[in-house]
Amino acid sequence: MFNTEPLTNWAGNITYSTDRVRQASTVEEIRSYLKAEDKLRVLGTRHCFNSIADSQHALLSVIPLQEMTLDAAAHTVTVGAGVKYGQLGPYLEQNKFALHNLASLPHISVAGACSTATHGSGERNANLASIVSALEFVTAEGDLVKLSRESDAAEFQGAVVGLGALGVITRVTLKVQPTYQVRQYVYRNLSFRQMQDHFDELQASGYSVSLFTDWRRKNISEVWIKSRDGDVTSFSAPQELFGAKLAQQNLHPIEGLSAENCTPQMGVPGAWYERLPHFRMGFTPSAGKELQTEYLLPRRHAVEAILAVERLHEQVSPHLLISEIRTIAADDLWLSMCYRQPSVAIHFTWKQDWPAVRNVLPVIEKELSPFEPRPHWGKLFTMAPGDLRARYEKLGDFVNLAKKYDPKGKFRNDFLNQNLFA
């Protein structure tokens, strides 16, 4: 069936260019749809803020692919392309297993997050795609391809962060580990001077650490520290941390908003999947309230890059809801923003005013250009395609891989053609 109403992403800032949307629940249905269409793109949970998933021709939703199969002996779980982290977490916990990390929201799909190199945080934690051990996808010609880290080496490293350019992902296999508990603490009002002097210590203080700021008053408004029980470096939660005060109540990252939808803080222990995200699965992000941008830069330039953005506070802050700063370990996936590069992510949650955001993004990108930032594939940026392509040393190999599995460009759209294939 085709949609009768215009289809948008979850934030409402993107209206897809076609109402020709179908769902597939089997490989045979996918093959049938591919045979009938010359061009299409695949939709997951529609959490991207740009046109990476858009199509002027046809869209295929893989949300009905809901398989979850645990192999306890191999320490792996195989999930269908429509499974969300908020579904996978409880399933693994029931079986006494866990993932290494999670993003801020559990509402996103596993396949979509891995395909765009989405990440959590932590000095030791690589992005969510880094634990993919195998993936399965249907090519433009209808062939079912299975690649694994163990058997397919280079092609696998190119395919995991595939941006939907190789085929229709049907299943993803992830490495899992024994379950663990996490405690979450929040500190308020860390000065930029203390951040600058103690950035490495702050990032090393927890399993996952986030700094929130609106870039006003040279102040980090909140420091979120997620500490893993049993770690030799478990956080001791002093009342004061480099001048910042331990919060005495649960907080939302955006000052003044209710913490009701946030995961529990105050050092209350909980399962990994109930603490590593910032927001509860029961909370559905409201549409039409925000835009998002994120740049990932070499970890060694973290403080310089943060201070560079702070110098733009008069231009940035009026349009901003909040920024989040996190570190992520390196990985070996060709189109990952952290490819062979320990990174720091500077994230911007904007008010939904695209004309204003579009004007300020080039200013930020120019200020960060000495550090060669890589924008998140699923978020908003204005970087010139030539500059973007130059940041990925394996881009040529990826283009060749995409042409191998999709020689006629069935899965390409304007976003991919402009940023990758030009």
Buried (B, 14 or more C-beta within 10 A) or exposed (E): EEEEEEBBBBBBBBEBBBBBBBBBBEBEBBBBBBEEBEBBBBBBBBBBBBBBBBBEBBBBBBBEBBEBEBEEEEBBBBBBBBBBBBBBBBBBBEBEBBBBBBBBBBBBBBBBBBBBBBBBBBBBBBBBBBBBBBBBBBBBBBEBBEBBBEEBEEBBBBBBBBBBBBBBBBBBBBBBEEBBBBBBBBBBBBBBEBBBEBBEEBBBBBBBBBBBBBBBEBBBBBBBBBBBEEEEEEBEBEEEBBEBEBBEEBBBBBEEEEBEBBBBBBBBEBBBBBBBBBBBBEBEEEEEEBBBBBBBBBBEBBBBBBEBBBEBBEBBBEBBBBBBBBBBBBBBBBBBBBBEBBBBBBBBBBBBBEEBBEEBBEBBBEBBEEBBBBBBBBBBBBBEEEEBBEBBEBBEBBBEBBBEBBEEBBBBBEBBEEBBBE
